[in-house]
Amino acid sequence: MDYKEVYEQWLANPYFDEATKEELKKIASDENEIKERFYMDLEFGTAGLRGIIGAGTNRMNIYVVRRATQGLANYIDKVDKKAQGVAIAYDSRHMSPEFAQEAALCLAANGIKAYIFETLRPTPELSFAVRHLGCVAGINVTASHNPPEYNGYKVYWEDGAQITPPHDSGIMGEVKAISDWNTVKTMDKAEAEKAGLFQVIGKEVDDAYIAELKKQVIHMDAIEAEGKNLKIVYTPLHGTGNVPARRILKELGFENVYVVKEQELPDGDFPTVSYPNPEAAEAFELGLKLAKEVDADLVLATDPDADRLGVRVKDKNGEYHDLTGNMSGCLLANYEISQRKAVNGSLPADGALIKTIVTTNLADAIAKGYGVNLIEVLTGFKFIGQQILGFENSGKGTYLFGFEESYGCLIGTYARDKDAIVATMALCEAAAYYKTQGKTLWDAMIEMYDQFGYYKDAIQAVTMKGIEGLAKIQEIMNSLRANPPKEFAGHQVTAVRDYKADTIKDLTTGEVKPTGLPNSNVLYYELTDDAWVCVRPSGTEPKVKFYYGVKGSSLEDADEKSEIMGKAVLDMVSAMTE
């Protein structure tokens, strides 16, 4: 059936409500818009759904959400785990409460109990809730840091991590198998409540989550000594972080927390930023203004679902420095591992620091420096969660810290997704600890570089929207496979990892060995002088991403090398897309 027929079907089918049909009637003369909305089903990928809100099969709406949930319910039934129930959370985006409720009522209609949060909650608390309530799965309605027109739907399994094999392909298969919208179940909310299949959750889970965060504190003594003297500016960027971040800081004894008023309240329009991404400089404009007014030591910003944390820290001259996800991740990794060692006298013999393949090589140097294992996984925090589960199941391996370059980390194993609330807490704790030694967080950062090496990492993302964009991204990947680069900015390629072909080819010896990681459309180039470049299409946005890292002899040298590498990467992309 072509897209026009599907469009007509939606207009004719009594299953779809009148408001949906009215929205579709308004685009009747816009062929391209009809095509964009109906040329495909919004793909249920390895993390779930993410797309623009609106009517159509390629959009986020109650019907697409309901169908995805029916697929999940069918899979839960197949693996005979209906009795465990499913936890559901949502963020501040448009339609998030409605999508969450639709998911809950679809589950209830399938005889699966839904535990739904009373109001918006952060992603990491959903991950925790799945484990805390003994659920088989979790659903989180969020599009993370995407622009306001987007929403999404992430699925978690019973370990608290986003779905990984075999469950991801199992659920995807069940969703794809639903061709008749009329087979998707739902029921009345009052009936679902009466049947005990719709339960609202809140305070009890909040309190248990906060208690777990407190267990991760290493230096309560430092917080007691300096917590009241630290000045912290915080912004939730109109998202879910406001209540839990302020609560944990207050309860630990950080008395001077200044919240950016203009960004404090939940708002799906995200009116103060073009998109709510703590990686972007604009997310910090209001926070830095406030920081200068109150002379804050650090400025923190969480994204709408509070799994990513952006950081600015003040040096002794009063200047604020931007910490990338790699920098803040390494700063926390170094703090957590060094202080665990200092307090306990040693580190576990099987201790592990886990990072993704596109995360900085500084992590490798830190792991080597402390004599702990460095484990590399594919991009996506769920693969870090998968490693933790492997440790638990085998009884071998102790999780010390895990992070990825995209501004996310996890301290402890109470959750299995990145947690910006625990990262907020830990960075403030680290700031208090270093303050007891007369140091700033920036001083600690420089000391770490001096100790482990001057690594600099960056990313270039090229956006390619629509049908043509998808084809172009694929063309770039095909071209790189057919004609692999021999060098980048004067750094020779020494090995090529193709995670789709599961090969690592050593260009010096010609030796080929497997990557040891699951199949993924990613190319990674190992370069001379500890440099690297990695290319992968984004799984959540219409982008192809180019990650790269260099090592310099000083901060200035690393900055210079990184700039040259970034230009070389962009020139290559330009040549390929002309």
C-alpha positions in Angstrom: 0.0 0.0 0.0 1.5 3.4 -0.9 1.5 6.4 1.4 -1.5 8.0 -0.3 -3.6 4.9 0.3 -2.6 4.8 3.9 -3.5 8.5 4.3 -7.0 7.8 2.8 -7.4 4.8 5.1 -6.7 7.0 8.2 -9.4 9.4 7.0 -11.9 6.6 6.4 -11.3 4.3 9.4 -13.7 4.9 12.3 -10.9 3.8 14.7 -9.2 7.2 14.4 -10.7 10.1 16.2 -12.1 13.2 14.6 -9.4 15.6 15.7 -6.8 13.4 14.0 -8.9 13.4 10.8 -9.3 17.1 10.9 -5.5 17.6 11.2 -5.1 15.3 8.2 -7.7 17.0 6.1 -5.8 20.3 6.5 -2.8 18.8 4.6 -4.9 17.3 1.7 -3.3 19.6 -0.9 0.2 19.2 0.4 1.6 16.1 -1.3 5.0 16.3 0.3 3.6 16.6 3.8 1.3 13.6 3.2 4.3 11.6 2.0 6.5 12.6 5.0 3.8 11.5 7.4 2.8 8.2 5.7 5.7 6.9 3.6 6.8 4.7 6.4 5.9 3.6 9.9 7.7 5.6 12.6 10.5 3.1 13.2 10.5 1.2 16.5 14.3 1.1 16.9 16.5 -0.4 19.5 15.5 2.3 22.0 11.9 2.6 21.0 10.3 5.5 19.2 11.3 9.1 18.5 9.6 11.5 16.1 7.7 14.7 15.4 4.3 15.0 17.2 1.4 14.8 14.8 -1.1 12.6 12.9 0.3 9.9 10.6 2.2 6.6 10.7 5.6 8.4 10.7 4.7 10.7 13.6 4.3 10.5 17.3 0.6 10.2 18.3 -1.6 8.2 20.6 -2.2 5.5 17.9 1.5 4.9 17.2 2.2 4.8 21.0 -0.6 2.4 21.5 0.6 0.1 18.7 4.1 0.1 20.1 2.7 -0.8 23.5 0.6 -3.6 22.1 3.8 -5.0 20.5 5.5 -4.8 23.9 2.5 -6.4 25.6 2.5 -9.3 23.1 6.2 -9.8 23.7 5.8 -9.8 27.5 3.0 -12.3 27.1 5.3 -14.5 24.9 8.0 -14.6 27.6 5.4 -15.2 30.3 6.1 -12.2 32.5 2.7 -10.5 32.5 2.4 -10.8 36.3 5.4 -8.4 36.9 3.8 -5.2 35.5 5.4 -2.3 33.8 6.6 1.1 35.2 5.8 4.3 33.2 7.3 7.8 33.5 7.2 10.9 31.3 8.8 14.3 30.9 7.6 17.9 30.4 7.1 17.6 26.6 3.9 18.2 24.7 1.6 15.1 24.9 3.9 13.3 27.3 1.2 12.7 30.0 -1.3 11.7 27.3 1.1 9.2 25.7 2.0 7.8 29.1 -1.6 7.2 29.9 -2.4 5.6 26.5 0.5 3.2 27.1 -0.8 2.4 30.6 -4.3 1.7 29.4 -3.1 -0.5 26.5 -1.1 -2.6 29.0 -4.1 -2.8 31.3 -6.3 -4.0 28.5 -3.7 -6.8 27.9 -3.9 -7.8 31.6 -0.6 -6.2 32.5 -0.5 -3.9 35.5 0.8 -0.4 34.8 2.6 1.6 37.5 2.4 5.2 36.2 4.0 8.2 37.9 1.6 10.9 39.1 3.6 13.7 37.5 6.8 14.1 35.4 9.9 12.3 36.6 13.6 11.9 35.4 14.7 9.0 33.2 17.0 7.6 35.8 14.2 7.3 38.4 12.2 5.3 35.8 15.2 3.0 35.4 15.3 2.7 39.2 11.5 2.2 39.5 11.6 -0.9 37.2 14.0 -2.6 39.5 12.5 -1.3 42.8 9.0 -2.5 41.8 10.1 -5.8 40.3 8.6 -4.9 36.9 9.3 -6.8 33.7 9.7 -3.6 31.7 9.5 0.2 31.8 8.3 2.9 29.4 9.6 6.4 29.4 7.9 9.0 27.3 10.6 11.5 26.4 12.5 12.8 23.4 15.4 13.7 25.7 17.1 16.9 24.3 15.4 17.1 20.9 13.6 20.3 19.8 10.0 20.9 21.2 8.1 19.4 18.2 9.5 16.0 19.1 8.5 13.3 21.5 9.7 9.8 22.1 9.1 6.5 23.8 11.9 4.5 25.4 11.5 0.9 26.5 13.4 -0.7 29.4 13.7 -4.3 30.5 13.6 -5.8 34.0 17.3 -5.1 34.8 16.5 -1.3 34.5 18.5 -0.8 31.2 17.1 0.1 27.9 16.3 -3.0 25.8 19.2 -5.0 24.4 19.3 -8.3 22.5 17.3 -10.5 22.4 14.5 -8.4 23.8 15.0 -5.4 21.5 14.6 -7.5 18.3 11.8 -9.5 20.0 9.8 -6.4 20.8 10.5 -4.8 17.4 9.2 -8.0 15.7 6.0 -7.9 17.6 5.4 -4.2 16.9 6.1 -4.7 13.1 3.7 -7.7 13.1 0.7 -5.4 14.0 -0.8 -4.4 10.6 -4.4 -4.0 11.7 -4.9 -0.9 14.0 -8.2 -2.4 15.2 -6.3 -5.2 17.0 -4.6 -2.8 19.3 -6.3 -2.9 22.7 -7.2 -0.2 25.2 -9.7 0.2 28.0 -11.4 2.8 30.2 -9.2 4.3 32.9 -11.8 3.8 35.7 -12.2 0.2 34.7 -8.4 -0.3 34.7 -8.1 1.2 38.2 -11.0 -0.9 39.4 -9.3 -4.1 38.1 -6.1 -3.1 39.9 -4.3 -2.8 36.6 -3.6 1.0 36.7 -1.7 2.2 39.8 -0.4 5.8 40.3 3.0 5.9 42.0 5.1 8.8 43.4 6.4 9.6 46.8 7.4 6.1 47.9 9.5 5.6 44.8 10.9 9.1 45.1 12.1 8.5 48.6 13.6 5.2 47.8 15.5 6.7 44.8 16.8 9.6 46.8 18.0 7.1 49.6 20.0 5.2 46.9 21.6 8.5 45.7 22.8 9.3 49.3 24.5 5.9 49.5 26.8 6.9 46.7 28.3 9.8 48.7 32.0 9.1 49.6 33.0 12.3 51.5 30.1 13.5 53.7 32.8 15.1 55.8 33.8 17.4 52.9 30.1 18.3 52.3 29.7 19.1 56.0 32.8 21.2 56.0 32.3 23.2 52.7 28.8 22.4 51.4 27.4 25.6 53.0 30.1 27.7 51.4 29.7 26.4 47.8 27.6 28.5 45.5 25.8 26.4 42.9 23.7 27.6 40.0 21.3 25.0 38.6 18.9 24.9 35.7 16.5 22.1 34.8 16.0 23.6 31.3 12.2 23.4 31.8 12.4 19.7 32.4 12.2 17.0 35.1 15.3 17.7 37.1 14.1 20.6 39.2 12.5 18.8 42.1 14.9 15.8 42.6 18.2 17.8 42.0 17.2 20.5 44.5 16.0 17.9 46.9 19.2 15.9 47.0 21.4 19.0 47.3 19.3 20.4 50.1 19.1 17.2 52.1 22.9 16.7 51.8 23.6 20.3 53.1 24.3 22.4 50.0 22.6 25.6 51.2 23.5 28.0 48.4 21.7 26.6 45.3 20.4 29.3 42.9 17.9 28.1 40.4 17.5 29.9 37.0 14.0 31.2 37.4 13.3 31.6 33.7 14.0 27.9 33.2 12.7 26.5 36.5 9.2 25.4 35.6 8.3 22.5 33.2 7.4 23.9 29.7 7.2 21.8 26.5 7.9 24.8 24.4 11.3 25.3 26.0 10.9 29.0 25.5 14.4 30.2 26.5 16.4 27.9 24.2 16.1 26.8 20.5 16.4 23.2 21.8 17.0 22.0 25.4 20.4 20.5 25.1 23.0 21.0 27.9 25.7 20.4 25.3 24.8 23.7 23.6 26.2 27.1 24.7 22.8 28.8 24.6 21.5 26.5 27.4 24.0 28.2 29.7 23.4 31.9 28.8 20.9 32.5 31.6 22.8 30.3 34.1 26.1 32.1 33.5 24.4 35.5 33.9 23.1 34.4 37.3 26.4 32.8 38.2 28.3 36.0 37.7 25.7 37.9 39.8 26.1 35.5 42.8 29.7 34.5 42.1 28.9 30.8 41.8 31.5 28.1 41.9 29.8 25.9 39.3 26.9 26.0 36.9 24.9 22.9 36.2 22.2 22.2 33.6 20.2 19.0 33.1 18.3 18.1 29.9 14.5 17.6 30.0 14.5 14.0 31.1 17.5 14.6 33.5 19.9 11.9 32.2 22.5 14.4 30.8 24.4 17.0 32.7 26.1 20.1 31.3 28.8 21.8 33.5 30.6 25.1 33.8 33.2 25.6 36.5 34.9 28.7 37.8 38.7 28.9 38.1 40.6 31.0 40.7 40.6 34.0 38.4 36.8 34.0 38.3 36.6 32.7 34.7 34.0 30.0 33.8 35.2 27.0 31.8 32.9 24.7 29.7 33.4 21.0 30.6 32.4 18.7 27.7 30.8 15.3 28.5 34.2 13.7 28.1 35.7 16.2 30.6 33.1 16.0 33.3 32.9 12.2 32.9 36.7 11.9 33.4 36.6 14.4 36.3 34.0 12.3 38.0 35.6 9.0 37.1 38.9 10.2 38.6 37.2 11.5 41.7 35.1 8.4 42.3 37.9 5.9 41.7 40.7 7.8 43.5 38.5 8.5 46.6 37.1 4.9 46.7 40.7 3.8 46.8 41.7 6.4 49.4 38.8 5.5 51.7 39.0 1.7 51.3 42.7 1.5 51.0 42.5 -0.4 47.7 40.3 -1.0 44.7 38.6 -4.3 43.8 40.9 -6.6 41.7 38.1 -7.0 39.2 37.1 -3.3 39.2 36.0 -1.8 35.9 35.6 1.6 34.3 33.2 1.3 31.3 33.0 3.7 28.4 31.5 3.7 24.9 33.6 3.4 21.7 33.2 7.2 20.9 34.3 8.3 24.4 37.7 9.9 25.1 40.9 7.9 25.4 41.6 9.8 28.6 39.3 7.2 30.2 41.7 4.5 29.1 44.6 6.4 30.6 42.7 6.8 33.9 41.9 3.1 34.1 45.5 2.2 33.4 46.7 4.7 36.0 44.6 3.0 38.7 45.2 -0.5 37.5 41.5 -1.2 36.8 39.9 -2.8 33.7 38.8 -0.6 30.9 35.7 -2.0 29.1 34.6 -0.5 25.8 31.0 -0.9 24.6 28.9 0.3 21.6 27.3 3.8 21.8 24.3 3.9 24.1 24.2 3.7 27.8 22.2 0.5 27.7 25.4 -1.4 26.8 27.0 -0.1 30.0 23.9 -1.4 31.8 24.3 -4.7 30.0 27.9 -5.0 31.4 26.6 -4.4 34.9 24.0 -7.1 34.5 26.8 -9.4 33.2 28.8 -8.7 36.4 25.8 -9.6 38.5 25.0 -12.8 36.6 28.6 -14.1 36.5 29.7 -12.8 39.9 32.8 -11.5 38.1 33.5 -7.8 37.7 32.9 -4.8 40.0 31.4 -1.7 38.5 33.4 1.4 39.5 32.1 4.0 37.0 30.5 4.2 33.6 30.1 7.2 31.2 29.7 8.2 27.6 30.7 11.4 25.7 27.1 12.5 25.4 27.1 14.1 28.9 25.9 11.0 30.8 27.3 8.8 33.6 26.1 6.5 36.4 27.5 6.2 39.9 26.4 3.1 41.6 24.1 0.3 40.2 20.7 1.2 41.7 19.7 2.3 38.1 21.0 1.2 34.7 20.8 4.4 32.7 22.8 7.6 32.9 21.7 9.8 35.8 22.2 13.6 35.8 20.7 13.8 39.3 23.5 11.6 40.8 26.0 13.4 38.6 24.8 16.8 40.0 25.2 15.5 43.5 28.6 13.9 42.9 30.0 17.0 41.1 28.9 19.2 44.0 30.5 16.7 46.5 33.7 16.7 44.4 33.7 20.5 44.5 33.3 20.5 48.3 36.1 17.9 48.6 38.6 19.8 46.4 37.6 23.0 48.3 38.8 21.5 51.5 42.2 21.2 49.8 42.0 24.8 48.6 41.3 23.7 45.0 38.6 24.4 42.4 37.1 21.8 40.1 39.1 23.4 37.3 42.3 22.9 39.3 41.3 19.2 39.7 40.7 19.1 35.9 44.2 20.5 35.1 45.9 18.2 37.6 44.2 15.2 35.9 45.5 16.3 32.5 49.0 16.7 34.0 48.7 13.2 35.4 47.2 11.3 32.6 47.8 13.3 29.4 46.3 16.2 27.5 43.4 14.5 25.6 40.9 16.6 23.6 37.8 15.2 22.0 35.1 16.7 19.9 32.2 15.9 17.6 30.9 17.3 14.3 27.3 16.5 13.4 25.8 16.9 10.0 22.0 17.1 9.8 20.3 15.6 6.8 16.5 15.6 7.1 13.7 13.7 5.4 13.8 10.8 3.0 16.7 12.2 0.9 18.6 12.8 4.1 18.4 9.2 5.2 19.6 8.1 1.7 22.5 10.6 1.9 23.6 9.3 5.3 23.7 5.8 4.0 25.6 7.0 0.9 28.3 8.5 3.2 28.7 5.2 5.1 28.9 3.2 1.9 31.4 5.5 0.4 33.7 5.3 3.5 33.5 1.5 3.4 34.3 1.4 -0.3 37.1 4.0 -0.1 38.6 4.0 3.4 40.6 7.1 4.3 44.4 6.6 4.7 44.9 9.6 7.0 43.2 12.5 8.9 45.0 15.8 9.4 48.4 14.2 9.0 47.6 11.3 11.4 47.9 8.0 9.5 45.2 5.4 9.8 46.7 2.3 11.6 43.6 0.2 12.0 39.9 0.3 10.8 37.1 -1.1 12.9 33.9 -1.8 11.0 31.3 -2.8 13.6 28.8 -3.6 10.9 31.1 -6.2 9.4 32.5 -7.1 12.9 36.1 -6.6 11.8 39.2 -4.8 13.0 41.8 -4.6 10.3 45.4 -3.8 11.2 46.7 -1.8 8.2 50.3 -2.5 9.1 50.1 -6.3 9.3 46.9 -6.9 7.3 45.6 -8.9 10.3 41.8 -9.0 10.6 40.0 -9.9 13.9 36.5 -9.6 15.2 35.4 -6.5 17.2 33.8 -8.6 19.9 30.8 -6.2 20.0 27.3 -6.5 18.5 26.6 -5.5 14.9 26.3 -1.7 14.4 26.6 0.7 11.5 29.8 2.3 12.9 33.3 2.9 11.4 36.2 3.7 13.7 39.7 4.7 12.6 42.7 4.2 14.9 45.3 6.8 14.1 48.9 7.5 14.9 49.8 9.6 18.1 46.8 8.3 20.1 44.3 10.1 17.8 41.1 8.6 16.4 38.0 9.3 14.3 34.6 7.5 14.5 31.6 7.9 12.1 28.1 6.8 13.0 24.5 7.7 12.0 22.5 9.0 15.0 19.9 6.6 16.2 17.6 9.3 17.4 18.0 12.3 15.0 18.5 12.7 11.2 22.2 13.2 11.6 25.5 11.6 10.8 28.1 12.1 13.6 31.8 12.4 13.3 33.6 11.9 16.6 37.3 12.5 17.0 40.1 12.7 19.6 43.7 13.8 19.8 46.4 13.9 22.4 48.6 17.0 22.8 51.7 17.9 24.8 49.8 20.7 26.6 46.2 22.0 26.7 47.0 24.6 24.0 48.6 21.9 21.8 45.7 19.6 22.2 43.2 22.4 21.3 45.2 23.3 18.2 45.4 19.6 17.0 41.7 19.2 17.7 40.9 22.3 15.6 42.9 21.0 12.7 41.3 17.5 13.0 37.8 19.0 13.1 38.5 21.0 9.9 39.9 17.8 8.1 36.7 15.9 9.1 34.4 18.7 7.8 36.4 19.0 4.6 36.0 15.3 4.0 32.2 15.5 4.6 31.9 18.5 2.3 33.7 16.6 -0.4 31.4 13.6 0.0 28.1 15.6 0.0 28.8 18.0 -2.9 
